[in-house]
Each structure stands twice: as C-alpha cells, then as structure tokens.
C-alpha cells in the first residue's frame, strides 16, 4: 500500500485492525484516570488518583522468587524545565539513559530512569493537573515500569533502545518513553510478540511491565506471559509497519486538533458533521499532496463554509492548479482563498 492509500484508508472501517493474533504480550486496559487537582484545604493530601496505587505501587512478589517488584518511571527532561533539579530535590534514585559525554551535554533534555516512592511529593506532582508549575500531568513526562530488576540493570536495557535501527539499516533516535509513542509501540508488540522479548526481560531474566497514561486519562498495562532468554532473541529492529503506525497516530492527533478548532468556529455544526467533513477532506486532498495540518484545516473550513465539494464550484484551471502536486501546499491554499474571494 503506498502512502496515499494509507492516508485514504486511515480512520475508516477498511483500516480497522485485524483480529488480535495469539500473543505472549498481555494488555490490560485500566480504569480511566482522573488526575489530582491542587487539593486546597485537603489534608492529608493524596499522592495518587483513586485506584492508581492498586496497580502501580502494589507490593507484588515475582513468581518463584522472594523479590518484590519496584516501581520506576522513564521521564523526559525535554518536556519540562529543570527536571534534573526536581529529581535531585526529591531524593529519588535516578540515572540518565544517555551515556558519557552525551549525558553531561544533554542533561537538560535527556530521558531519566527514576525509582519511585509512593510517599514522595514528586510522585504527587506527576499525577497533578494544575496551571501552576507544581502539576506535571499535562507535560506527559513519560511511562511507568514495574520490575524486580535493579535501577542499573534496567538502565542497561533501556539505553539500548534510545537509538534503534530500521529495516533499511538506518539508525534513529527512538523516544519510546513518550506516552503517545509508547502506546503505539506496545500495541505493535502486542501483535508481533516475536519482537518483544528484549523489552520485557533483562538479560538475566528479570521481568519488566509497563504502564502508560495518556493525557485524556486512558491507561493500559503491558506484560509478557513467558520468558525466554533475551540473548537468544533477535536484536530489536524498527519495522516499516510500525513506522507507518506512528505516522497514523501523528495524523490522527492532527485531525483531532483540526476538529477541535472547527468546532469552536462552527458551533452550529454537530460533532458528527465536523468529523465527517474532516475525514472526507483528508480522503479527497491527501492524494494531491495536502498533508500539512494548516492546509487540511483550511480545506475543511472551506468545505464547511461553502458547502459540500466546494472545489467543484471553482474554474477548471483552478482545479488543475489545485491538483498540481509539485506546487507548495501554502501557495495552492492561497490561490483557493483568492478564488473564493477571501
């Protein structure tokens, strides 16, 4: 399927996921999370939303072992200012996933593996949604991990994934700790568990489970049912199909933004009308090279303002110019505005 076809079918029934194959990766959808507010006048203040402690900080013993699973997080310093200082003030054990000189030069934007304590005030900040600098929920700093492995062993596992090779042999920086990226990635591993072993176990067999919280409160946990030695599994490689899945998620986030902006501008239009309009515009104009969020927003606005198939009302020459894929998007949008007397 070429890229145009991919975007044409994205979000439609024809693009629905195939039934989930039998997999060694297990997903558990968790109750939707409502982040904490400022808790003015509340004492003692909660450190976690209701139910989160039940699965994120529960004392669970590893099977056939007396070892307790600890709770960790991978947090992105690039998402908020002064994360290294916050971690130092918290007293929580932490290590950068970058190594050597990169860890020093990129300290303010590096990902950090942090061992969490449910009673630490920093944990409360991670789950607090306020307008002040105290609340970090909206920053979407990272993902959460349960494991019986040590901080150092987990660091060795995750450091290997900060840069990954794709099927063409090209290396790229992989921000797997971003919740949106992680959500796509672990959904892909759910359907391709042959790629998952190195993500769910350390080299000496310690298990690793993941919990992902999205900004809207949706939450899920991922674990692996059986353990084989990661040393005998193939090195992780970013598949082309997974790269397409990342593109699809980025496109969907862009379309969500477009729909939200249009809803404010056209309060008389229903949610379904706006949704259907954006989907139809995407299907009609992406094949002609319109992929920029601003372009798709403008085209959807034209459609809502001037009625269905607004482009069919333009002169034939304008239609030919509109479909000229070698002309920059913004120039073609400007021509449409001029044609529609804007």
C-alpha positions as CSV (number, residue, x, y, z in Angstrom):
1,X,0.0,0.0,0.0
2,X,1.5,3.4,-1.0
3,X,1.4,6.4,1.3
4,X,-1.6,8.0,-0.4
5,X,-3.6,4.8,0.0
6,X,-2.5,4.6,3.6
7,X,-3.9,8.1,4.5
8,X,-7.0,7.5,2.4
9,X,-8.0,4.4,4.5
10,X,-6.8,5.8,7.8
11,X,-9.7,6.1,10.3
12,X,-12.1,4.3,8.1
13,X,-13.7,0.9,8.6
14,X,-11.4,-0.5,5.9
15,X,-8.5,0.4,8.1
16,X,-9.7,-1.5,11.2
17,X,-7.1,-3.6,12.9
18,X,-7.2,-7.3,12.1
19,X,-8.3,-9.6,15.0
20,X,-5.5,-9.9,17.6
21,X,-3.4,-12.9,17.0
22,X,-2.3,-15.2,19.8
23,X,0.4,-13.3,21.6
24,X,2.8,-13.7,24.5
25,X,2.3,-10.0,25.2
26,X,-0.6,-9.2,27.5
27,X,-2.5,-5.9,27.6
28,X,-4.8,-4.9,30.4
29,X,-7.0,-1.8,29.9
30,X,-7.1,0.1,33.2
31,X,-9.9,2.3,34.7
32,X,-9.7,5.8,33.3
33,X,-7.6,8.1,35.5
34,X,-8.7,11.5,36.7
35,X,-5.6,13.5,37.7
36,X,-5.4,15.2,41.1
37,X,-6.2,18.9,41.5
38,X,-4.4,21.4,43.7
39,X,-6.1,19.8,46.8
40,X,-6.5,23.1,48.6
41,X,-7.8,22.6,52.1
42,X,-7.3,18.8,51.9
43,X,-5.2,17.0,54.5
44,X,-3.6,14.6,54.2
45,X,-3.2,15.2,50.5
46,X,-3.4,12.3,48.2
47,X,-0.3,11.3,46.2
48,X,-2.2,9.3,43.6
49,X,-5.6,9.3,42.0
50,X,-8.1,6.7,43.1
51,X,-7.2,3.1,42.0
52,X,-3.8,4.0,40.6
53,X,-1.9,2.8,43.7
54,X,-3.7,-0.6,43.3
55,X,-1.8,-1.5,40.2
56,X,1.2,0.9,40.1
57,X,2.5,0.6,43.6
58,X,1.1,-2.7,44.8
59,X,3.5,-5.0,46.6
60,X,3.7,-7.9,44.2
61,X,6.2,-10.8,44.6
62,X,7.7,-12.2,41.5
63,X,6.7,-15.8,40.8
64,X,9.2,-18.4,42.1
65,X,11.1,-15.6,43.9
66,X,11.0,-13.6,47.1
67,X,11.8,-10.4,45.3
68,X,9.3,-7.6,45.2
69,X,8.6,-5.6,42.1
70,X,9.6,-2.0,42.4
71,X,8.0,1.0,40.5
72,X,10.1,3.1,38.1
73,X,9.4,5.8,35.5
74,X,11.2,7.0,32.5
75,X,10.8,10.8,32.4
76,X,11.7,13.2,29.7
77,X,13.7,16.3,30.8
78,X,12.9,17.9,27.4
79,X,9.2,18.1,28.3
80,X,9.6,20.4,31.3
81,X,12.2,22.8,32.6
82,X,14.6,21.8,35.4
83,X,13.7,18.1,35.7
84,X,17.2,17.1,36.9
85,X,16.9,19.7,39.7
86,X,13.4,18.4,40.6
87,X,14.8,14.8,40.8
88,X,17.8,16.0,42.9
89,X,15.4,17.8,45.3
90,X,13.1,14.7,45.5
91,X,15.9,12.5,46.7
92,X,14.7,9.7,44.4
93,X,17.3,7.4,42.8
94,X,17.7,8.2,39.1
95,X,20.1,7.7,36.2
96,X,20.2,9.2,32.7
97,X,19.6,6.9,29.7
98,X,22.3,8.7,27.9
99,X,25.9,7.8,28.5
100,X,29.3,9.5,28.8
101,X,29.6,13.0,27.4
102,X,26.1,12.9,26.0
103,X,24.7,12.5,29.5
104,X,26.6,15.7,30.5
105,X,25.9,17.8,27.4
106,X,22.3,16.8,27.1
107,X,21.4,16.6,30.8
108,X,18.5,19.2,30.5
109,X,16.8,17.2,27.7
110,X,17.7,13.6,28.5
111,X,15.4,10.8,29.5
112,X,15.9,9.7,33.1
113,X,15.1,6.4,34.7
114,X,13.7,7.1,38.2
115,X,12.9,4.7,41.1
116,X,9.7,6.0,42.6
117,X,8.4,6.0,46.2
118,X,4.6,6.4,46.6
119,X,5.1,8.6,49.6
120,X,7.4,11.1,47.8
121,X,5.9,14.5,46.9
122,X,7.4,14.3,43.4
123,X,5.0,11.4,42.7
124,X,2.1,13.6,43.6
125,X,3.3,16.2,41.1
126,X,3.4,13.6,38.3
127,X,-0.3,13.0,38.8
128,X,-1.4,16.6,39.5
129,X,-3.1,18.7,36.8
130,X,-2.9,22.4,37.7
131,X,-2.0,25.6,35.9
132,X,1.0,26.1,38.2
133,X,4.4,24.7,37.8
134,X,3.6,22.2,40.6
135,X,1.4,20.0,38.4
136,X,3.2,17.9,35.8
137,X,0.4,15.7,34.4
138,X,-0.1,17.8,31.3
139,X,3.6,17.6,30.5
140,X,3.2,13.9,29.7
141,X,6.7,13.3,31.0
142,X,6.9,9.5,30.4
143,X,5.9,6.0,31.2
144,X,5.9,3.8,34.3
145,X,7.6,0.4,34.9
146,X,7.2,-2.4,37.4
147,X,10.2,-4.8,37.7
148,X,12.2,-6.8,40.2
149,X,15.4,-5.7,38.4
150,X,17.7,-3.0,39.9
151,X,17.9,0.5,38.6
152,X,21.3,-0.2,37.0
153,X,20.0,-3.4,35.2
154,X,17.0,-1.5,33.8
155,X,19.3,1.3,32.7
156,X,21.3,-1.2,30.6
157,X,18.1,-2.5,29.0
158,X,16.6,0.9,28.1
159,X,19.8,2.6,27.0
160,X,19.9,0.1,24.1
161,X,16.6,1.4,22.8
162,X,17.4,5.1,22.7
163,X,18.7,4.6,19.2
164,X,17.3,1.8,17.0
165,X,17.9,0.5,13.5
166,X,15.1,0.2,11.0
167,X,14.7,-2.5,8.3
168,X,16.8,-0.4,5.9
169,X,19.6,-0.3,8.4
170,X,19.2,3.4,9.2
171,X,19.7,4.5,12.8
172,X,17.2,6.8,14.5
173,X,16.6,8.3,17.9
174,X,13.6,6.4,19.5
175,X,11.6,8.3,22.0
176,X,9.8,5.2,23.3
177,X,9.2,6.8,26.8
178,X,6.7,9.4,25.3
179,X,3.2,8.1,26.2
180,X,1.8,8.5,22.7
181,X,4.8,6.8,21.2
182,X,4.8,4.1,23.8
183,X,1.0,3.5,23.2
184,X,1.6,2.8,19.5
185,X,4.8,0.8,20.1
186,X,3.4,-1.6,22.7
187,X,0.2,-2.1,20.7
188,X,2.5,-3.2,17.8
189,X,4.4,-5.6,20.1
190,X,1.1,-7.0,21.2
191,X,0.6,-8.1,17.6
192,X,4.2,-9.0,17.0
193,X,5.4,-10.7,20.2
194,X,8.4,-12.2,18.4
195,X,9.9,-8.7,18.7
196,X,9.0,-8.1,22.3
197,X,11.4,-10.3,24.4
198,X,14.1,-7.8,24.9
199,X,11.6,-5.2,26.0
200,X,10.0,-7.3,28.7
201,X,13.0,-9.1,30.3
202,X,16.5,-8.2,31.3
203,X,19.4,-10.3,30.1
204,X,19.3,-12.4,33.3
205,X,15.5,-12.9,33.2
206,X,14.0,-10.2,35.4
207,X,10.6,-9.2,34.2
208,X,9.6,-5.7,33.1
209,X,6.0,-4.5,32.9
210,X,4.8,-1.2,31.5
211,X,2.0,1.2,32.5
212,X,1.0,4.0,30.1
213,X,-1.2,7.0,31.0
214,X,-2.4,9.2,28.1
215,X,-3.4,12.8,28.6
216,X,-7.1,12.0,28.4
217,X,-6.8,9.6,31.3
218,X,-6.8,6.4,29.3
219,X,-4.4,3.8,30.8
220,X,-3.1,0.4,30.0
221,X,-0.6,-2.1,31.3
222,X,1.6,-4.4,29.1
223,X,3.4,-7.5,30.3
224,X,4.7,-10.8,28.8
225,X,3.4,-14.2,29.7
226,X,6.5,-16.3,29.2
227,X,10.2,-15.8,29.5
228,X,13.0,-17.0,27.2
229,X,16.4,-15.6,27.3
230,X,16.7,-12.2,25.6
231,X,20.1,-13.3,24.5
232,X,18.6,-15.8,22.0
233,X,16.0,-13.4,20.7
234,X,16.9,-11.2,17.6
235,X,18.0,-7.6,18.3
236,X,15.1,-5.2,18.2
237,X,14.6,-3.6,14.8
238,X,12.0,-0.9,14.0
239,X,9.7,-2.4,11.4
240,X,8.3,-0.4,8.4
241,X,4.8,-1.3,9.5
242,X,5.4,0.2,12.9
243,X,6.8,3.4,11.4
244,X,3.5,3.6,9.4
245,X,1.6,3.2,12.7
246,X,3.5,6.1,14.2
247,X,2.5,8.2,11.1
248,X,-1.1,7.2,11.6
249,X,-1.1,8.3,15.2
250,X,0.5,11.7,14.3
251,X,-2.1,12.1,11.6
252,X,-4.9,11.3,14.0
253,X,-3.6,13.8,16.5
254,X,-3.5,16.4,13.8
255,X,-7.1,15.6,12.8
256,X,-8.2,15.9,16.4
257,X,-6.7,19.4,16.6
258,X,-8.4,20.4,13.3
259,X,-11.8,19.1,14.6
260,X,-11.4,20.9,17.9
261,X,-10.6,24.2,16.2
262,X,-13.5,23.8,13.7
263,X,-16.0,23.0,16.5
264,X,-15.2,26.4,18.0
265,X,-15.6,28.2,14.7
266,X,-18.8,26.4,13.6
267,X,-20.9,26.0,16.8
268,X,-24.0,25.3,14.7
269,X,-22.4,22.2,13.2
270,X,-22.7,18.8,15.1
271,X,-19.7,16.8,16.1
272,X,-20.5,14.1,13.5
273,X,-20.8,16.8,10.8
274,X,-17.4,18.1,11.6
275,X,-15.8,14.7,11.9
276,X,-17.2,13.5,8.6
277,X,-16.1,16.7,6.9
278,X,-12.5,16.4,8.1
279,X,-12.5,12.7,7.0
280,X,-13.8,13.5,3.6
281,X,-11.4,16.4,3.1
282,X,-8.5,14.1,4.1
283,X,-9.6,11.4,1.6
284,X,-10.1,13.9,-1.2
285,X,-7.0,16.1,-0.8
286,X,-4.2,13.9,0.6
287,X,-3.7,12.2,-2.8
288,X,-2.8,15.7,-4.2
289,X,-0.1,16.3,-1.6
290,X,-2.0,18.1,1.1
291,X,-0.7,16.7,4.4
292,X,0.1,19.8,6.4
293,X,-2.2,20.4,9.4
294,X,-2.8,24.0,8.4
295,X,-3.7,23.0,4.8
296,X,-6.2,20.4,5.9
297,X,-7.7,22.8,8.4
298,X,-8.2,25.5,5.7
299,X,-9.7,23.0,3.3
300,X,-12.1,21.7,5.9
301,X,-13.1,25.3,6.7
302,X,-13.8,26.0,3.0
303,X,-15.9,22.9,2.9
304,X,-18.0,23.9,5.9
305,X,-18.3,27.5,4.9
306,X,-19.1,27.0,1.2
307,X,-20.9,23.7,1.2
308,X,-20.0,20.1,0.1
309,X,-17.5,19.7,-2.8
310,X,-16.6,23.4,-2.7
311,X,-13.7,22.7,-5.1
312,X,-16.1,21.6,-7.8
313,X,-17.5,25.2,-7.9
314,X,-14.1,26.6,-8.9
315,X,-13.0,27.2,-12.5
316,X,-11.4,24.3,-14.3
317,X,-8.0,26.0,-14.5
318,X,-8.1,26.5,-10.7
319,X,-8.9,22.8,-10.3
320,X,-5.9,21.9,-12.3
321,X,-3.7,24.2,-10.2
322,X,-5.2,22.7,-7.1
323,X,-4.1,19.2,-8.1
324,X,-0.6,20.2,-9.1
325,X,1.4,18.2,-6.5
326,X,4.7,19.9,-7.4
327,X,3.3,23.3,-6.2
328,X,3.8,24.0,-2.5
329,X,0.7,23.5,-0.3
330,X,0.6,27.0,1.1
331,X,0.7,28.5,-2.4
332,X,-2.2,26.4,-3.6
333,X,-4.2,27.3,-0.4
334,X,-3.5,31.0,-1.1
335,X,-4.9,30.5,-4.7
336,X,-8.0,28.8,-3.3
337,X,-8.6,31.7,-0.9
338,X,-8.2,34.2,-3.7
339,X,-10.6,32.2,-5.9
340,X,-13.2,32.1,-3.1
341,X,-12.8,35.9,-2.7
342,X,-11.0,35.8,0.7
